[in-house]
Amino acid sequence: MIIAISGLTGSGKNTLGSLLADKLGCKLVCPTFKDLARKEGIPLMEFQKRAEKDPDIDKKFDELLKEQATGDCVVTTWLGPWMVDADLKIKLSAPAETRARRIAERDSMELEGALKHVKERDRRNRERYLKLYGIDIYDESIYDAVLDSGRHSPEELLEMVLGLIKRRE
């Protein structure tokens, strides 16, 4: 079974994905632009600006994702539900302020800067994916479930997803 978990910046997709992959005993597929930026030795937003000018960056990233998402796995990327043939597609949502607080804690940022970062990344990614693929990351019609990660803990979200899987079997 392939499970794709998506969500905006700081929604908790990697946290939930890791818990779910551990619980199910399957691999976690979570390539990130953060990792690529770190590898290039540049800030994330600078790498994202490069991707806006060079569509091959996204295309290569998404091809790599498709290659890695085989067998039983949990995929945690923005475009996972559109890029892989997932059996279950989950979106995590939370208010921008909640997501910014998480980013601030995770990346040791001031809350105000984290909120600006979250909003800018969301906007830039939406524009880029619309232009490149015609995908609107705000469109929730593709998902089997939209879960509120602002109101529920990662452990509660894990139980919800396990319940969805059980009902499908």
C-alpha positions, 0 to 999 in steps of 0.5 A: 500500500502506498500512502501519500501525506501532503500539506503546506509548510509546517503542517506535520506531514513528515512527523506523521509520515515517520510515525506511520511508516514505523507503525506499518513497518514500511519505508518512508519516502520524504525527499525535501527541497530543504535537503537539496538546498543544504546539499547545494550549500544555499538557503532554502528560499534561494533554492526555491527561487532557482526552481521558479526559474528552472522547471527542471529542478522540480521535474527531476525532484518529482521523477526521483520521488516516483522512482522511490515510491514503490512497494509499501511506503509512506510518501510525505511531499507536497505533490505526492498525492498527484505524483504517485499512484497512492492507495490513500491520500491524506492532507494535513491542514493547520492555521498559518500561525500554528505552522509558523510556531512549529517552524520557529521551534524547529528551525530556531526562528523568531515567530514573526519571521517564521510566519512570513516564511510559511506564507511566502513558501506556501504562495511561491509553491502554489504559483510554481506548481500551478505554472509547471503542472496545473496543480493547485495545492489548495484544491482538496478534492483529490484527498481521501481525508483532510485532517486538522493537525492544528487540533490533533497531536501526531499520535491522534493523527496516526490513530485516525490514519490507521482507522482509515487504512483498517476501513479500506482493508 
